[in-house]
Amino acid sequence: MTEAPATGPYERPRSIGILGGTGPQGRGLARRFAAAGYQVVIGSRSAERAAAAAADFTGLPVSGVANADAAGADLVIVAVPYDGHAELLGELAPKLAGKIVVDCVNRIGFDKQGPYAIAVPDGSSAQEAARILPDSTVIGAFHHVSSVLLDDPGVDRVELDVLVLGEDRAAIESVCDLVTAIPGARGIYGGRLRNCGQVEALTANIIAINRRYKVHAGIRITDV
Ligand SMILES: NC(=O)c1ccc[n+]([C@@H]2O[C@H](COP(=O)([O-])OP(=O)(O)OC[C@H]3O[C@@H](n4cnc5c(N)ncnc54)[C@H](OP(=O)(O)O)[C@@H]3O)[C@@H](O)[C@H]2O)c1
């Protein structure tokens, strides 16, 4: 049996904190989760920036606070660039203990040839998070979802699959349920965290596809 063991079940989160939620990915996820009825707490290094970002979501349950306060939500998503990842998680580790922490960080570089994956010493950003947060349940997910589609209220459905990776089956199921907040999206178990490196790296291929075909591509897993 290769699937992860269960240690939950986890209650459905009422609030979702998004570290680095002022960026495109955080805003896009915030829009979809809030539209599905979750209380979304956008986090930032600046509480003022977070409040300004939250003010853009008129009529939706979105607030903006410092990252340390967003880390107090029931479930927390990490949506910062790789360069700030380890430092931020190290600071917030005590606040994140006991929670599901969903990491969507892709370490991608760009040069004259286009996008490329940069190796992460731990194997993946998610594994780095798991090392820094031994008392949290780290899940890798949302790596390939286009922030442009997520944050466009005119896009009714985002037709793709979200690979959900982790060590805890109940937490994986909880995050797969969260994925359904994005109409058209499915959460599919993608393996243990040691398999997250290639999922994060695949983002470079998807960005190359987007550039060539002028699209916002996603992936679909067949026969599931
Ligand atoms: N954009 C996408 O379509 C997409 C899709 C899938 C996954 N992702 C991944 O999601 C993450 C966020 O993507 P993004 O495009 O939203 O990135 P971003 O705009 O570059 O960064 C998001 C936010 O992170 C904060 N931040 C920046 N540098 C930081 C640092 N050194 N330490 C702590 N916080 C920092 C900033 O917020 P404050 O200045 O307000 O603190 C910023 O608004 C990335 O790891 C990316 O690989 C992105």
The ligand as a MOL file (V3000), in Angstrom:
LIG
                    3D

  0  0  0     0  0            999 V3000
M  V30 BEGIN CTAB
M  V30 COUNTS 48 52 0 0 0
M  V30 BEGIN ATOM
M  V30 1 N 1.1190 33.1270 -9.9520 0
M  V30 2 C 0.6760 31.9060 -10.2590 0
M  V30 3 O -0.1060 31.7390 -11.2340 0
M  V30 4 C 1.0740 30.7170 -9.4340 0
M  V30 5 C 0.4710 29.4840 -9.6810 0
M  V30 6 C 0.8070 28.3730 -8.8820 0
M  V30 7 C 1.7520 28.5190 -7.8740 0
M  V30 8 N 2.3440 29.7290 -7.6780 0 CHG=1
M  V30 9 C 3.3160 29.8510 -6.6010 0
M  V30 10 O 2.7010 30.6150 -5.5700 0
M  V30 11 C 3.6610 31.4630 -4.9430 0
M  V30 12 C 3.1540 32.8780 -5.0310 0
M  V30 13 O 3.0610 33.2600 -6.3800 0
M  V30 14 P 2.7810 34.7710 -6.7780 0
M  V30 15 O 2.8140 34.8490 -8.2470 0
M  V30 16 O 1.5790 35.2580 -6.0690 0 CHG=-1
M  V30 17 O 4.1200 35.4390 -6.1590 0
M  V30 18 P 4.5560 36.9160 -5.7640 0
M  V30 19 O 3.5400 37.8860 -6.2350 0
M  V30 20 O 5.9540 37.0870 -6.2260 0
M  V30 21 O 4.5790 36.8360 -4.1710 0
M  V30 22 C 3.4260 36.7040 -3.3940 0
M  V30 23 C 3.5630 37.5710 -2.1680 0
M  V30 24 O 4.6190 37.0820 -1.3570 0
M  V30 25 C 5.1400 38.1430 -0.5760 0
M  V30 26 N 6.6020 38.0870 -0.6200 0
M  V30 27 C 7.4210 38.4490 -1.6370 0
M  V30 28 N 8.7030 38.2260 -1.3310 0
M  V30 29 C 8.6940 37.7060 -0.0730 0
M  V30 30 C 9.7120 37.2840 0.8120 0
M  V30 31 N 11.0130 37.3340 0.4740 0
M  V30 32 N 9.3460 36.8170 2.0210 0
M  V30 33 C 8.0430 36.7630 2.3920 0
M  V30 34 N 7.0310 37.1630 1.6000 0
M  V30 35 C 7.3600 37.6120 0.3780 0
M  V30 36 C 4.6080 39.4440 -1.1660 0
M  V30 37 O 3.6140 39.9240 -0.2800 0
M  V30 38 P 3.9100 41.1330 0.7590 0
M  V30 39 O 4.9140 42.0210 0.1190 0
M  V30 40 O 2.5570 41.7540 0.8620 0
M  V30 41 O 4.3830 40.4580 1.9960 0
M  V30 42 C 3.9280 39.0140 -2.4430 0
M  V30 43 O 2.7740 39.7800 -2.7460 0
M  V30 44 C 4.9850 31.2570 -5.6840 0
M  V30 45 O 5.8090 30.3920 -4.9290 0
M  V30 46 C 4.5820 30.5960 -6.9960 0
M  V30 47 O 5.5680 29.7020 -7.4440 0
M  V30 48 C 2.0180 30.8340 -8.4240 0
M  V30 END ATOM
M  V30 BEGIN BOND
M  V30 1 1 1 2
M  V30 2 2 2 3
M  V30 3 1 2 4
M  V30 4 1 4 5
M  V30 5 2 4 48
M  V30 6 2 5 6
M  V30 7 1 6 7
M  V30 8 2 7 8
M  V30 9 1 8 9
M  V30 10 1 8 48
M  V30 11 1 9 10
M  V30 12 1 9 46
M  V30 13 1 10 11
M  V30 14 1 11 12
M  V30 15 1 11 44
M  V30 16 1 12 13
M  V30 17 1 13 14
M  V30 18 2 14 15
M  V30 19 1 14 16
M  V30 20 1 14 17
M  V30 21 1 17 18
M  V30 22 2 18 19
M  V30 23 1 18 20
M  V30 24 1 18 21
M  V30 25 1 21 22
M  V30 26 1 22 23
M  V30 27 1 23 24
M  V30 28 1 23 42
M  V30 29 1 24 25
M  V30 30 1 25 26
M  V30 31 1 25 36
M  V30 32 1 26 27
M  V30 33 1 26 35
M  V30 34 2 27 28
M  V30 35 1 28 29
M  V30 36 1 29 30
M  V30 37 2 29 35
M  V30 38 1 30 31
M  V30 39 2 30 32
M  V30 40 1 32 33
M  V30 41 2 33 34
M  V30 42 1 34 35
M  V30 43 1 36 37
M  V30 44 1 36 42
M  V30 45 1 37 38
M  V30 46 2 38 39
M  V30 47 1 38 40
M  V30 48 1 38 41
M  V30 49 1 42 43
M  V30 50 1 44 45
M  V30 51 1 44 46
M  V30 52 1 46 47
M  V30 END BOND
M  V30 END CTAB
M  END
